[in-house]
Amino acid sequence: MAEVLLSIIIPTRNRTQYAIPAIRSALSIPSADAECVVQDSSDSDALGRHLRDHLPDGRLRYNYTPPPVNMTENFNLGLAQSRAKYVCMIGDDDGVNPEIVAAARWASENNVDAILARVNIAQYFWPDYRHRYYGKARSATLQIDDFTGQLCETDLKRAMLECVREAGQLDRSLQLPRAYLGLVRRDCLEQIRRRGGVYFGGMSPDIYSSLAVADVAKRCCRVDYPLVVPGYSGGSVSGQHAMRRATRDDLVASRNLAWPANVPPLQVPEAIWAQAACAALSAMGRTDLLDQFNFRRLHAMCLVTHRAHIRETLGSFQRACRLAQSSYAREVPLLLVEVLRFISQQTLRYLPKILKYSPRVGATVITGLQDVAQAVEALRGHLSQNGRSFLAVCNGLKEFSLQKVARR
């Protein structure tokens, strides 16, 4: 089968009401250079029957794998079904800007391995979304923040180091490439599979792929432009990335995964992201970065955020001290410093949001949108009305030389 330029891969499980609009939106891209791959591990193939009856499109590839299949396995199965030169994986409540095809074409022409678009520029909140502080204030809305359109190279070595210093927390490591809500050359993913045995590993496929791609990629760019539309539905938890789609199968599967002794044995985002980060670094043979992993930071976050599990966190902290061959007298004060640092950062981050919800300065809010397909159309209209496009971003670069950018 001939290679296409871009595969938009949607792993899904028992979320037909979200997946159908997401698939419909991907298929609305007016290009034969893109395909949509749906990897379904639901309890039945009802989604597949609906797609065959209502969305006949030669660019749609549907694969059903009956459960039990955990989230990471579903990601691996989806990628194995694709055939494109570049890959973008999205959740079943997310969307993509159709201009992502132009971005993939530009990446191919400029020998770029990955493009990282800032993911929080355009955010869609489904009608059933409820926030623990704001309630229904964001429901059925698309929020489009201001953006610069700037495109530049990412320092991958520095990004990986920052990630391990933040204990593998992806939301604080915004310079890493990613297959999930990002754009990655398939060759990079094949290198990862050859070295580690799988495309994705650990409990969090987006964390795993971010570090693994950063290790094998030669050229990665970040762009301040909305190429993806992350969706937040009733079953999601804002800010938890792929963890918001974890199922009971994922948690059961974690018992069979290698869980580092110095990572708290908790089914919480912070520990799951750290486990996946360590799995990626181990698979890539990056023991140098594992040695610099900030386990104090991880334990501080778990102590503050998950106080019901203090005993498990402190037990893990003791094991981390023994593995590092360091005394409690030295480590406890350093842990307290990380606790205070984390509390102060969280206070500055969330206090204004708790006091009152309001869109960011310069943000555009479009209301009354019933699904992510409508949100993508609203984004397209907004960009067109304001004369913004990815091609304009590229045309604004009189000359794009990654080596030249790297020397700045």
Summary of the structure (lengths in Angstrom):
residues: 408
radius of gyration: 20.9
end to end distance: 42.7
largest distance: 66.5
contacts: 1416
relative contact order: 0.15
helix: 47%
strand: 14%
